[in-house]
């Protein structure tokens, strides 16, 4: 039973940390803005949303992938 409680605590801590990182990113100058990609839109709202989905390990990867694909789409082939 302790393992289950620790998992719930770890997920909550992970979600809290992820929200803090997103808050810092959104308020930084290099942030592309919420309309740049689906991931950027999610990042711009994550720190106000207490939903448990933010503690999922795959969430940061999905958001970063969305941003990266959008970025690559803006690049022209040379």
C-alpha distances in whole Angstrom, upper triangle without the diagonal:
4,5,5,7,9,10,11,13,14,16,17,19,20,22,23,25,26,28,29,30,32,33,35,36,38,40,41,45,44,41,43,42,40,43,43,40,37,35,37,37,33,33,36,34,30,30,31,28,25,24,20,22,23,20,21,22,25,26,28,29,31,32,34,35,37,38,40,41,43,44,45,47,49,50,54,54,57
4,5,5,6,9,10,10,12,14,15,16,18,20,21,22,24,26,27,28,30,31,33,34,36,38,39,42,42,40,42,41,39,42,42,39,37,34,36,36,32,32,34,32,29,28,30,27,24,23,20,22,22,19,20,20,24,25,27,28,30,31,32,34,36,37,38,40,42,43,44,46,48,49,53,53,56
4,5,5,6,9,10,10,12,14,15,16,18,20,21,22,24,25,26,28,30,31,32,34,36,37,40,39,37,39,39,37,40,39,37,34,32,34,34,30,30,33,31,27,27,29,26,23,22,18,20,20,17,17,17,21,22,24,25,27,28,30,31,33,34,35,37,39,40,41,43,45,46,49,50,52
4,5,5,6,9,10,11,12,14,15,17,18,20,21,23,24,26,27,29,30,31,33,35,36,40,39,36,38,37,35,38,38,35,32,30,32,32,28,28,31,29,25,25,26,24,20,19,16,17,18,15,15,16,19,21,23,24,25,27,29,30,31,33,34,36,38,39,40,42,44,45,49,49,52
4,5,5,6,9,10,11,12,14,15,17,18,20,21,23,24,26,27,29,30,32,33,35,38,38,36,37,37,35,38,38,35,32,30,32,32,28,28,30,28,24,24,25,22,19,18,15,17,18,15,16,17,21,21,23,25,26,27,29,31,32,33,35,37,38,39,41,43,44,46,49,50,53
4,5,5,6,8,10,10,12,14,15,16,18,20,21,22,24,25,27,28,30,32,33,36,36,34,36,35,34,37,36,34,31,29,30,31,27,26,29,27,23,23,24,22,19,19,15,17,17,13,15,15,19,20,21,23,25,26,27,29,30,32,33,35,36,37,39,41,42,44,47,48,50
4,5,5,6,9,10,10,12,14,15,16,18,20,21,22,24,26,27,28,30,31,35,34,32,33,33,31,34,34,31,28,26,28,28,24,24,26,25,21,21,23,20,17,16,13,14,14,11,11,12,15,17,18,20,21,23,24,26,27,29,30,32,33,34,36,38,39,41,44,45,47
4,5,5,6,9,10,11,12,14,15,17,18,20,21,23,25,26,27,29,30,34,33,31,32,32,30,32,33,30,27,25,27,26,23,22,25,23,19,19,20,18,14,13,10,12,13,9,11,13,16,16,18,20,21,22,24,26,27,28,30,32,33,34,36,38,39,41,44,46,48
4,5,5,6,8,10,10,12,14,15,17,18,20,21,23,24,26,27,29,32,32,30,32,31,30,33,33,31,28,25,27,27,23,22,24,22,19,18,20,18,14,15,12,14,13,10,13,14,17,17,18,21,22,23,24,27,28,29,30,32,34,35,37,38,40,41,45,46,48
4,5,5,6,9,10,10,12,14,15,16,18,20,21,22,24,26,27,30,30,28,30,29,28,31,31,28,26,23,25,25,22,21,23,22,18,18,20,18,15,15,12,13,12,8,10,11,15,15,16,18,20,20,21,24,25,26,27,30,31,32,34,36,37,38,42,43,45
4,5,5,6,9,10,10,12,14,15,16,18,20,21,22,24,26,29,28,26,28,27,25,28,28,26,23,20,22,22,19,18,20,19,15,15,17,15,12,11,8,9,9,5,7,9,12,12,13,16,17,18,19,21,23,24,25,27,28,29,31,33,34,36,40,41,43
4,5,5,6,9,10,11,12,14,15,17,19,20,21,23,25,28,28,25,27,26,25,28,28,26,24,21,22,22,18,17,19,17,14,13,15,13,10,10,8,10,9,6,10,12,15,14,15,18,19,19,20,23,24,25,27,29,29,30,33,34,35,37,41,42,45
4,5,5,6,8,10,11,12,14,15,17,18,20,21,23,26,26,24,26,26,25,28,28,26,24,21,22,22,19,17,19,18,14,13,15,14,12,13,11,12,10,8,11,12,15,14,14,17,19,19,20,23,24,24,26,28,29,30,32,34,35,36,40,41,44
4,5,5,6,9,10,11,12,14,15,16,18,20,21,25,24,22,24,23,22,25,25,23,21,18,19,20,16,15,17,17,13,12,15,14,12,12,10,11,8,5,8,8,12,11,11,14,15,15,16,19,20,21,22,25,26,26,28,30,31,33,37,38,40
4,5,5,6,9,10,10,12,14,15,16,18,20,23,23,20,22,21,20,23,23,21,19,16,17,17,14,12,15,13,9,9,12,10,8,9,7,8,5,4,8,9,12,10,10,14,15,14,16,18,19,20,22,24,24,25,28,29,30,32,36,37,40
4,5,5,6,9,10,11,13,14,15,17,19,22,22,20,22,21,20,24,24,23,21,18,18,18,15,13,15,13,10,8,11,10,9,11,10,11,8,8,11,13,15,13,13,16,18,16,18,21,21,21,24,26,26,27,30,31,32,33,37,39,41
4,5,5,6,9,10,11,12,14,16,17,20,20,18,21,21,20,23,23,22,21,17,17,18,15,13,15,14,11,10,13,13,12,13,13,13,9,9,12,12,14,13,11,15,17,15,16,19,20,20,22,24,25,25,28,29,30,31,35,37,39
4,5,5,6,9,10,10,12,14,15,19,18,16,18,18,17,20,20,18,17,13,14,15,12,9,12,12,8,8,12,11,11,12,11,11,7,7,10,10,12,9,8,12,13,11,12,16,16,16,18,21,21,22,24,26,27,28,32,34,36
4,5,5,6,9,10,10,12,14,18,18,15,17,16,15,19,19,18,17,14,13,14,11,8,10,9,6,4,8,8,9,11,11,11,8,9,12,13,14,11,10,14,15,13,14,18,18,17,20,22,22,22,25,27,27,29,33,35,37
4,5,5,6,9,10,11,12,16,17,15,18,17,17,20,20,20,19,16,15,16,14,11,11,12,9,7,10,12,12,14,15,15,11,12,15,16,17,14,13,16,17,15,16,19,20,18,21,24,23,23,26,28,28,30,33,36,38
4,5,5,6,9,10,11,14,14,12,15,15,15,19,18,18,17,14,13,15,13,9,11,12,10,9,12,14,14,16,16,15,12,13,15,14,15,13,10,14,15,13,13,16,17,15,17,21,20,20,23,25,25,26,30,32,34
4,5,5,6,9,10,13,13,10,13,12,12,15,15,15,14,11,10,11,9,6,7,8,7,6,10,11,13,14,15,14,11,13,15,15,15,12,10,13,14,11,11,15,15,13,16,19,18,18,21,23,23,25,28,31,33
4,5,5,6,9,12,13,11,14,12,13,16,17,17,17,14,12,12,11,8,8,9,8,6,9,11,13,15,17,16,13,15,17,18,19,15,14,17,17,14,15,19,18,16,19,22,21,21,24,25,25,27,31,33,35
4,6,5,6,10,11,10,13,13,14,18,17,18,18,15,13,15,14,10,10,12,11,10,13,15,17,19,20,19,16,17,19,19,20,17,14,18,19,15,15,19,19,16,19,22,21,20,23,25,24,26,30,32,34
4,5,5,8,8,6,10,10,11,15,14,15,15,12,10,12,12,8,9,11,11,10,14,16,18,19,20,19,15,17,19,19,19,16,13,15,16,13,12,16,15,13,15,18,17,16,20,21,21,22,26,28,30
4,6,8,9,6,8,8,9,12,12,13,14,12,9,10,11,7,6,9,10,9,12,14,17,18,20,19,16,18,20,20,20,17,14,17,17,13,14,17,16,13,16,19,17,17,20,21,20,22,26,29,31
4,7,9,7,11,10,12,15,15,17,18,16,12,13,14,11,9,12,13,11,13,16,19,21,23,22,19,21,23,23,23,20,18,20,21,17,17,20,19,17,19,22,20,19,23,24,23,25,28,31,33
4,6,6,9,10,13,16,15,17,18,16,13,15,16,12,11,15,15,14,17,19,22,24,25,24,20,22,24,24,24,21,18,20,21,17,16,20,19,16,18,21,19,18,21,23,21,22,26,29,30
4,6,8,10,13,15,14,17,19,17,14,16,18,14,13,17,18,17,20,22,25,26,28,27,23,26,27,26,26,23,20,22,22,19,17,20,19,16,18,20,18,17,20,21,19,20,24,27,28
4,6,9,12,14,12,14,17,15,12,15,16,13,13,17,18,18,20,22,25,26,27,25,22,25,25,24,24,21,18,19,20,16,15,17,16,13,14,17,15,13,16,18,16,17,20,23,24
4,6,9,11,9,11,14,12,8,11,13,10,9,13,14,15,17,19,22,23,24,22,19,22,23,22,21,18,15,17,17,13,12,15,14,11,13,15,13,12,16,17,15,17,21,24,25
4,7,8,6,9,11,11,7,10,12,11,10,14,15,17,19,20,23,24,25,23,20,23,23,23,21,19,16,17,16,13,12,14,12,9,11,13,10,10,13,14,12,14,18,21,23
4,6,6,8,10,10,6,7,10,9,8,11,13,15,16,18,21,22,24,21,19,22,23,23,22,18,17,18,17,13,14,16,13,10,14,15,12,12,16,16,14,17,21,24,26
4,6,7,8,8,5,4,7,7,6,9,11,13,14,15,19,19,21,19,17,20,21,22,20,16,15,17,15,12,13,15,12,10,14,15,12,13,17,16,16,19,22,25,28
4,6,7,9,7,6,10,11,9,12,14,17,17,18,22,21,24,21,20,23,23,24,22,18,18,18,16,13,14,15,12,10,14,14,10,12,15,14,13,17,20,23,26
4,7,8,6,7,11,11,11,14,16,18,19,20,23,23,24,22,20,23,23,23,20,18,16,17,15,12,12,13,9,7,10,10,7,8,12,11,10,13,17,20,22
4,5,5,6,9,10,11,13,14,17,19,18,21,21,22,19,18,21,20,20,17,15,14,14,11,9,10,10,6,6,9,8,6,8,11,11,11,14,17,20,23
4,6,5,6,9,10,11,12,16,17,16,19,17,19,16,15,18,17,18,15,12,12,13,10,7,10,10,6,7,11,10,9,12,14,13,15,18,21,23,26
4,5,5,6,9,10,10,13,15,15,17,16,17,14,12,15,15,15,12,9,9,10,7,4,6,8,5,6,9,10,9,11,14,14,15,18,21,23,26
4,5,5,6,9,10,12,14,15,17,17,19,16,14,17,17,17,15,12,11,12,11,7,8,10,8,6,10,11,10,11,14,15,15,17,21,24,26
4,5,5,7,9,12,12,13,16,16,18,15,14,17,17,19,17,13,13,14,12,9,11,13,10,10,13,14,12,14,17,17,17,20,23,26,29
4,5,5,6,9,11,10,13,12,14,11,10,14,14,15,14,10,10,12,10,7,10,12,10,10,14,15,14,16,19,19,19,22,26,28,31
4,5,5,8,10,10,13,13,15,13,10,13,14,15,14,10,9,12,11,7,9,12,11,10,13,15,14,15,19,19,19,22,26,28,31
4,6,7,9,10,13,14,16,15,13,16,17,18,18,14,13,16,14,11,13,15,13,12,16,18,16,17,20,21,20,23,27,29,32
4,6,6,7,10,11,14,13,11,14,16,18,17,13,13,16,15,12,15,17,15,15,18,20,18,20,23,23,23,26,30,32,35
4,5,5,8,9,11,10,7,11,13,15,14,11,11,14,13,11,13,16,15,15,18,20,19,20,24,24,25,27,31,33,36
4,6,8,10,12,12,9,12,15,16,17,13,13,17,16,14,16,19,18,18,21,23,22,23,26,27,27,29,33,36,38
4,7,9,12,13,11,14,16,19,19,16,16,20,19,16,19,22,20,20,23,25,24,25,28,29,29,32,35,38,40
4,6,9,10,8,11,14,17,17,14,15,18,17,15,18,21,19,20,23,24,24,25,28,29,29,32,35,38,41
4,6,9,8,10,13,16,17,14,15,19,18,17,20,22,21,22,25,27,26,28,31,31,32,35,38,40,43
4,5,6,8,10,14,15,12,14,17,16,16,19,21,20,21,24,25,25,27,30,30,31,34,37,39,42
4,5,6,8,11,13,11,13,16,15,16,19,20,20,22,24,25,26,28,30,31,32,34,38,40,42
4,5,5,9,9,7,10,13,12,12,15,17,17,18,21,22,23,25,27,27,29,31,35,36,39
4,5,8,9,6,8,11,11,11,13,16,16,17,19,21,21,23,25,26,27,30,33,35,38
4,6,9,7,9,12,13,13,15,17,18,19,21,23,24,25,27,29,30,32,35,37,39
4,5,5,8,10,10,12,14,15,16,18,20,21,22,24,25,27,29,30,34,35,38
4,6,7,8,10,11,12,14,16,17,18,20,22,23,24,26,28,29,32,33,36
4,6,5,6,9,10,11,12,15,15,16,19,20,21,23,25,26,29,30,33
4,5,5,6,9,10,11,13,14,16,17,18,20,21,23,25,28,30,32
4,5,5,6,8,10,11,12,14,15,16,18,20,21,23,26,28,30
4,6,5,6,9,10,10,12,14,15,16,18,20,21,24,25,28
4,6,5,6,9,10,11,12,14,15,17,19,20,24,25,28
4,5,5,6,9,10,11,12,14,16,17,19,22,24,27
4,5,5,6,9,10,10,12,14,16,17,20,22,24
4,5,5,6,8,10,10,12,14,16,19,20,23
4,6,5,6,9,10,11,13,15,18,20,23
4,6,5,6,9,10,11,13,16,18,21
4,5,5,6,9,10,11,14,16,18
4,5,5,6,9,10,13,14,17
4,5,5,7,9,12,14,18
4,5,5,7,10,13,15
4,5,5,8,10,13
4,6,8,10,13
4,7,10,13
4,7,9
4,6
4
